Amino acid sequence: MKTVIIKYNAGNIRSVQFALERLGVNGTVTDDHEEIMAADKVIFPGVGEASTAMQYLKERKLDKVIAGLQQPVLGICLGMQLLCKHSEENDTDCIGVFDTPVKRFQSPVENLLKIPQIGWNNITGLHSVVFEHVPENAYMYFVHSYYAALGADTVAITNYVINYSAALQKDNFYAVQFHPEKSAEAGARIIENFLNL
């Protein structure tokens, strides 16, 4: 099995590689179209800002490559948001796999929750094969100021300021807002479940 991690000028690739290595899998980091399309599994990670990331993807036509992939794809954090249709972060049109808007947390003054959300939070309403053997209310590690709204593709929910999509799934595309590579045993299980699809 060949697993590829898409390289596109957005951080956290090393932590994803390490998570794969802990599961005995070697992840190839590449932005080569042919290599990505030939992979058995594709991971689309990301930390950073949406418009800069999308510009980089479009310049290299990686947005079209990603949208056309037929094998299982896992978007992580910014990778999940870029798979949605539009982000409020610098008014950015994204790849559009998920017909879901990405919005900025609006924290009311009386609410002491800080933006960005940084730290552990639980996920509920799990209904996807990637959550097999992951307990309801499992805690995952989050770092983000923007969130994917709830919608038809929501397969897990988290509450921070409001309820939002902790995970999305549509056809061969799976995406999580949290960082499974930093989420201990439950996160490792999600990565393993994805690799076993």
C-alpha positions as CSV (number, residue, x, y, z in Angstrom):
1,M,0.0,0.0,0.0
2,K,1.3,3.4,-0.9
3,T,0.3,6.3,1.3
4,V,1.0,9.9,0.1
5,I,0.9,13.1,2.2
6,I,0.2,16.1,-0.1
7,K,2.9,18.8,0.2
8,Y,1.6,22.3,-0.3
9,N,3.4,24.8,1.9
10,A,1.2,24.2,5.0
11,G,2.7,22.8,8.2
12,N,2.3,19.7,10.4
13,I,3.5,17.2,7.7
14,R,6.2,15.8,10.0
15,S,3.8,15.1,12.8
16,V,1.6,13.2,10.3
17,Q,4.6,11.2,9.1
18,F,5.5,10.3,12.6
19,A,2.0,9.1,13.3
20,L,2.1,6.9,10.2
21,E,5.5,5.6,11.2
22,R,4.1,4.6,14.7
23,L,1.6,2.5,12.7
24,G,4.4,0.9,10.6
25,V,3.5,2.9,7.5
26,N,5.8,5.1,5.4
27,G,4.1,8.2,4.1
28,T,5.6,9.8,1.0
29,V,5.5,13.6,1.0
30,T,4.9,14.9,-2.5
31,D,3.2,17.5,-4.7
32,D,3.7,15.4,-7.8
33,H,0.4,14.9,-9.6
34,E,1.1,11.4,-10.9
35,E,2.4,10.2,-7.6
36,I,-0.7,11.5,-5.8
37,M,-3.1,10.0,-8.2
38,A,-1.3,6.6,-8.1
39,A,-1.4,6.4,-4.3
40,D,-3.7,3.9,-2.5
41,K,-4.4,6.5,0.3
42,V,-4.0,10.2,0.3
43,I,-3.6,12.5,3.4
44,F,-4.2,16.2,2.9
45,P,-3.0,17.8,6.2
46,G,-2.6,21.5,6.9
47,V,-1.9,24.3,9.4
48,G,-2.0,27.9,8.3
49,E,-4.2,30.4,6.4
50,A,-6.8,29.4,3.8
51,S,-6.2,32.0,1.0
52,T,-2.4,31.5,0.9
53,A,-2.8,27.7,0.9
54,M,-5.5,27.8,-1.9
55,Q,-3.3,30.1,-4.0
56,Y,-0.4,27.6,-3.7
57,L,-2.7,24.7,-4.6
58,K,-4.2,26.5,-7.6
59,E,-0.8,27.7,-8.9
60,R,0.2,24.0,-9.0
61,K,-3.2,22.8,-10.1
62,L,-3.3,20.6,-7.0
63,D,-6.8,21.7,-6.3
64,K,-8.1,20.0,-9.5
65,V,-6.0,16.9,-8.7
66,I,-7.4,16.6,-5.2
67,A,-11.0,17.2,-6.3
68,G,-10.7,14.4,-8.8
69,L,-9.2,11.7,-6.6
70,Q,-11.0,8.4,-6.5
71,Q,-9.1,6.6,-3.7
72,P,-9.7,7.4,0.1
73,V,-8.6,10.9,1.0
74,L,-8.2,12.2,4.6
75,G,-8.2,15.9,5.2
76,I,-6.9,17.2,8.5
77,C,-7.5,20.6,10.1
78,L,-6.9,23.2,7.4
79,G,-7.0,20.3,4.9
80,M,-10.6,19.7,5.9
81,Q,-11.5,23.4,5.6
82,L,-10.0,23.6,2.1
83,L,-12.1,20.6,1.0
84,C,-15.2,22.7,1.8
85,K,-16.7,25.2,-0.7
86,H,-15.8,28.5,0.9
87,S,-14.0,29.9,3.9
88,E,-14.6,33.2,5.6
89,E,-10.8,33.4,6.2
90,N,-9.9,36.1,3.7
91,D,-13.1,35.3,1.7
92,T,-11.5,32.2,0.1
93,D,-13.1,29.9,-2.5
94,C,-11.9,26.4,-1.7
95,I,-11.9,23.0,-3.4
96,G,-15.6,22.4,-2.9
97,V,-15.7,18.6,-2.3
98,F,-18.0,19.3,0.7
99,D,-20.9,21.8,0.1
100,T,-20.2,23.3,3.5
101,P,-19.2,26.8,4.5
102,V,-16.3,27.5,6.8
103,K,-17.0,30.3,9.3
104,R,-15.0,32.1,12.0
105,F,-15.9,31.5,15.6
106,Q,-17.8,34.5,17.0
107,S,-17.3,34.4,20.8
108,P,-19.7,36.6,22.8
109,V,-18.1,39.0,25.3
110,E,-19.6,37.2,28.2
111,N,-18.2,33.9,26.9
112,L,-14.8,33.2,28.3
113,L,-13.9,30.7,25.5
114,K,-10.8,31.9,23.7
115,I,-10.4,32.1,19.9
116,P,-8.6,30.1,18.5
117,Q,-9.8,26.9,20.2
118,I,-6.6,25.3,21.4
119,G,-6.6,22.0,23.3
120,W,-8.6,18.9,23.9
121,N,-12.4,18.6,23.2
122,N,-14.7,15.7,22.9
123,I,-16.4,14.5,19.7
124,T,-20.0,13.1,19.5
125,G,-22.4,11.7,17.0
126,L,-19.8,9.5,15.4
127,H,-21.1,7.8,12.3
128,S,-18.3,6.9,9.9
129,V,-16.1,3.8,9.4
130,V,-13.1,5.9,10.4
131,F,-14.6,6.0,13.9
132,E,-14.8,2.3,14.4
133,H,-13.7,1.4,17.9
134,V,-13.4,5.1,18.8
135,P,-15.7,5.7,21.8
136,E,-18.4,8.4,21.8
137,N,-17.2,11.5,23.6
138,A,-13.5,10.6,22.8
139,Y,-11.2,13.6,23.3
140,M,-9.3,15.0,20.3
141,Y,-6.7,17.8,20.0
142,F,-7.9,21.0,18.2
143,V,-6.2,24.2,17.1
144,H,-8.4,26.4,15.0
145,S,-10.3,29.7,14.7
146,Y,-12.5,28.6,11.8
147,Y,-15.0,25.8,11.7
148,A,-17.1,23.8,9.2
149,A,-20.8,24.3,9.8
150,L,-23.1,21.4,10.4
151,G,-24.6,19.9,7.3
152,A,-25.5,16.7,5.3
153,D,-21.8,15.5,5.3
154,T,-21.3,15.9,9.1
155,V,-20.2,12.6,10.7
156,A,-19.0,13.9,14.1
157,I,-19.8,17.0,16.1
158,T,-17.9,19.1,18.6
159,N,-19.2,22.0,20.7
160,Y,-17.0,25.1,21.1
161,V,-19.1,28.4,21.2
162,I,-21.5,26.4,19.0
163,N,-22.0,22.9,17.6
164,Y,-19.9,22.4,14.5
165,S,-18.6,19.6,12.2
166,A,-15.7,17.8,13.9
167,A,-15.6,15.5,10.9
168,L,-17.1,15.3,7.4
169,Q,-17.5,12.4,4.9
170,K,-18.6,12.3,1.3
171,D,-17.9,9.4,-1.0
172,N,-14.2,8.7,-0.7
173,F,-13.4,11.9,1.1
174,Y,-13.0,11.9,4.9
175,A,-12.0,15.0,6.8
176,V,-11.5,15.9,10.5
177,Q,-11.0,19.3,12.1
178,F,-8.9,18.0,14.9
179,H,-5.4,16.6,14.7
180,P,-5.6,12.8,14.9
181,E,-1.8,12.6,14.7
182,K,-1.7,14.5,18.1
183,S,-4.7,12.8,19.7
184,A,-3.2,9.9,21.5
185,E,-4.7,6.4,21.1
186,A,-8.1,7.5,19.7
187,G,-6.5,9.6,17.1
188,A,-4.1,6.8,16.1
189,R,-7.2,4.5,15.8
190,I,-8.8,7.0,13.3
191,I,-5.7,7.0,11.2
192,E,-5.4,3.3,11.3
193,N,-9.1,2.9,10.3
194,F,-8.5,5.2,7.4
195,L,-5.5,3.2,6.2
196,N,-7.5,0.0,6.4
197,L,-10.3,1.3,4.2
